[in-house]
Every structure is written in structure tokens, then in C-alpha cells.
Amino acid sequence: MELCRQVIQAHRKSVVKIDVSQQDQQRVNSGHGTGFIVHMDPKFCLVMTCGHVLRDHIPGSISVSFGSISIKASVVLCDEDREVGLVRVDASSDPQRFGSIVNYPRVDWSNVEAGPKHLIAILARTADAEGYVCNSPSVFHGYT
């Protein structure tokens, strides 16, 4: 459990909320989803999310919330077949706000196959009022 808490604490700022307006044939809907930072540098940030979060999005309606800091973003990729989306946050869209999040950590990837004793963490944002990623980490031992 302690290792799980350490992983969550280390990546707390890597998990963000994505707000989006979506247009279907009859109306405009507001939606949101979770994403995580996969690239961060002084010029831009990339956030990966699920494809359905960006489905039918209205261009210009995307914003990413880094805790209490919300910044406009644009869709780079929305692949619903593979259920993956990528959103870009440019520093030029709001230099002052971007400057306050530029040191947020990205999620690092590994190409090492997970074995029976490896920890695999799933990062998601809950509806917790304080913005916590997870109030009580738990362990899933998988299927056999």
C-alpha cells in the first residue's frame, strides 16, 4: 500500500481534467474527462486522454484544468477506434497561467513487460471536491 501511495503522490499533478463542448445533431453538450501529461516543455504541453472525451468536440471549446488553473487547448488527435485522444496546451495561449504549470511532471512510460510482482498504477481524477486523485489507494491483484 505504501508504494501505491508514493506513486499517487508522485503523479498527483500529472493528472488533469479536460472540459469540452460537444455538438450532436440536436444540441450542444458540456462534458469532461481525465487526461495525463505526456509531454511538458516551456512552449507547450501534451495531454493524453480517451477518444470518447473528444468525440464531436467543438473546435475552440477545449480547456485543460491543472488543479485550479484552466487553460484553453486544441485537439491534436481523436481516434475513437483506438479510444485515444491527444490535446495540446500552448504557452502562447496564456503565458502567465502556463508559466505556473510548466514544472508539472509528465507521466513516464516503460516498454518493460509487467510481471507478477510489478506495480501497475491507473491514474484518474475523481469528483473529489479537493481534487485528490485517490483518497484511499487500493490494490487489484488481477485475473488468473
N, C-alpha and C positions, 0 to 999 in steps of 0.2 A: 504494500500500500504506500509506503514512503516513497518508493521510486515513482509510482504513479503521480503522487502529489508534486514531486520535483519536476516531472515532465510538464504537468499542467502549469505550474508556476513559471517555468522557463518559456512557455509558449503563450502565456496569457495575452500578451499584446500582439501576437501573430494572428489571432482570430478576430475577424471583423464582421460587421453587419452590412449587408447590401440592401439598399432600398431602391425600388424600381416601380415605374408606372408601366402598366401593360395594357395594350389595346386588343380587345377581341372584336368580333363583328358588331357587337351591340353597345359596348360601354368601355370606359377606362377603369382599370382596377389598380389599386396600390398593393404591392407585395414586398416581401423582404426575404432574405435568406442569409446564410452564413457563408463566409469565404475565409481564405487564409492567405497571408502574404507569401508569395513565392519569389519575388524579386523586389529589392529596395535599393535605390541609389539617390543621389541628390537631385536627379532630374525627373524620375518617375518611379512608380510602384506598380507591380502587377499582382493581382489578387485572383486566385483560382476559386471557382465555385461550381455548383451543379448547373447543368444546362437548363433545367426547368426553371431556375431562378430568373434567367434572362429571356425565356420564351416570350415572344410577342412584345418585347420591350419597345418603348417609345424612345427614339434617339434623343439624347439630352436629358433623359429623366433619371439616370442612374446616379446614385451617390453612395459613397462608402463611409461608414462610421467607424472611426478608430477610437473606441471609448466614446467620449462626448464630442469629439471633433469629426464633423461631417464635411466631406469634400466631393465635389462633382467628379464623375468618372465617365469613361466611354467603354463600349464593348469591343474587345479585340476578337473574341471567338465565342460562338454559341453553337455547340454541336450537341443537339438533343439526342441523336442516335447513340453517342458515346457518353451522354449525360455529363458533359464537362463544359464549363464556361470560363472565360478569362476577361478580366476587367482591368483597364489601365487608369491610373490616377496620375495626372501630370502636375509637376510642381508649378508650372506656369498658370494653372487654373486658379490657384490660391496660394501664392508663395508663403504667406505668413502661417497659414494653417499647416501647409505641407512641411514647413520647417520644424514644426512641433512634433511631427510623427516620423521624420526621416530616419531616426535611430531605432524605430520599431524593428524587431527581429523578423527575419523570414523563416519559414519552415524549411529545414534542410532535408534532403532526400537521400535515400540509400538504395543501392541496387543489390544489396546483400539479401539473399532469401531468408525469411524469418524461420527460425527453428522452434522446437517445442518450448524452449525457455525464454525466448525473446519477448520483450515488451512491445506491443503494438498499441499506439495511442490513437484514438479517433478524437479529433478536435472539432468542437461545435459550440456555438453560442446558444445559451439558454435564454429564456424570457426573464431571468432573474433581474430584479429591479436595480441591483448594484452592478450589473454587468459581468458577474462572475461566469467563467467558462464552465465550471463544475463545482457545485457546493460539496458534494461527497463522492469523490472518485471511487470507482468500483472496478472489479476485475472480472473479465469474461474469459473463461478457460477454453473456449472454442468447442467445436464439434469433433467427435471422433468417428 
